C-alpha cells in the first residue's frame, strides 16, 4: 500500500520530519553543542567558570569564547608547572626544584653575574627576546633568576634587616612563596625603582608579552598581588598564556593564574587534547 492510497496520509512524511526535528531540538537543548572542536564545553558550561572572574573578563569571554578556548588549548597542551599559582597564599614545597635548569651563560644573555639559572623553555624564550631587543638597540640585563628555597631565605632575611618586616613583606617573598623558586621568574636591570622608565624597562613593557613573559606585579595592583609595583620582575608563562592574560585578563597575571588554578581539572577533563582524554 502506498502513502497516497490512504486518505489524508500523503502528509505523513512531512509530519514524520516535523517529529524528528522536534526530537533533535529537544536533544540539543539537553546536550548543547560544544563551542570548540578541542573542548566538550558548551557556552552553558563555560559561563559558570567565567563567573568566577572579574566582570570585564566575563564580558570578554562571552564576546569571544572561541578565541578564549583557542588560547586555553595551547595552555593545556603545555607544562602545567608554567602556570603554578605562587603567591602569599600558595607556597611551593621546600624541596621543590625545577627539573631542567640551565645556565644563562650558554644562551647569549647578558647577566650581572655568571651562572644564573632558568628552566630551559624560559631561557630559550629569553634568548630570543634578548636578540630581538638588540635589533632595537636595547641590551637586556638579567640580575636575578632561579632562587632555591635556601637562597630565598637569605634574600628575605637581608631585606627584613634593611627595611623591617612590614616593608619587606611588600616587596620580598618569604621562602617557599617566591616565583623565583619556579625557575621561570627574571629580575632585570637594577632591581629597584630606578629601573622604571629606562629604555630597557620601556622596551620590556612594550614587547615582553610577545615572547611569553608577563609582568608579575603591575602598578596599582598591590591589593591583588600582595606586592608593590616591581617594574623589573617578569615571569615566563609562554606565548598562549601571555596572550590570554593580555586579551582576557587585562594584564593581570594574578587573576589569570587564579582562574587556571581554580579550574584546571575541570578544563583538563573537558579538553579533548589532554592526557586524561587520550
C-alpha positions, 0 to 999 in steps of 0.5 A, a space after each residue: 500500500 502506498 502513502 497516497 492510497 490512504 486518505 489524508 496520509 500523503 502528509 505523513 512524511 512531512 509530519 514524520 520530519 516535523 517529529 524528528 526535528 522536534 526530537 533533535 531540538 529537544 536533544 540539543 537543548 539537553 546536550 548543547 553543542 560544544 563551542 570548540 572542536 578541542 573542548 566538550 564545553 558548551 557556552 552553558 558550561 563555560 559561563 559558570 567558570 567565567 563567573 568566577 572572574 572579574 566582570 570585564 573578563 566575563 564580558 570578554 569571554 562571552 564576546 569571544 569564547 572561541 578565541 578564549 578556548 583557542 588560547 586555553 588549548 595551547 595552555 593545556 597542551 603545555 607544562 602545567 608547572 608554567 602556570 603554578 599559582 605562587 603567591 602569599 597564599 600558595 607556597 611551593 614545597 621546600 624541596 621543590 626544584 625545577 627539573 631542567 635548569 640551565 645556565 644563562 651563560 650558554 644562551 647569549 644573555 647578558 647577566 650581572 653575574 655568571 651562572 644564573 639559572 632558568 628552566 630551559 623553555 624560559 631561557 630559550 624564550 629569553 634568548 630570543 627576546 634578548 636578540 630581538 631587543 638588540 635589533 632595537 638597540 636595547 641590551 637586556 640585563 638579567 640580575 636575578 633568576 632561579 632562587 632555591 628555597 635556601 637562597 630565598 631565605 637569605 634574600 628575605 632575611 637581608 631585606 627584613 634587616 634593611 627595611 623591617 618586616 612590614 616593608 619587606 613583606 611588600 616587596 620580598 617573598 618569604 621562602 617557599 612563596 617566591 616565583 623565583 623558586 619556579 625557575 621561570 621568574 627574571 629580575 632585570 636591570 637594577 632591581 629597584 625603582 630606578 629601573 622604571 622608565 629606562 629604555 630597557 624597562 620601556 622596551 620590556 613593557 612594550 614587547 615582553 608579552 610577545 615572547 611569553 613573559 608577563 609582568 608579575 606585579 603591575 602598578 596599582 595592583 598591590 591589593 591583588 598581588 600582595 606586592 608593590 609595583 616591581 617594574 623589573 620582575 617578569 615571569 615566563 608563562 609562554 606565548 598562549 598564556 601571555 596572550 590570554 592574560 593580555 586579551 582576557 585578563 587585562 594584564 593581570 597575571 594574578 587573576 589569570 593564574 587564579 582562574 587556571 588554578 581554580 579550574 584546571 581539572 575541570 578544563 583538563 577533563 573537558 579538553 579533548 587534547 589532554 592526557 586524561 582524554 587520550 
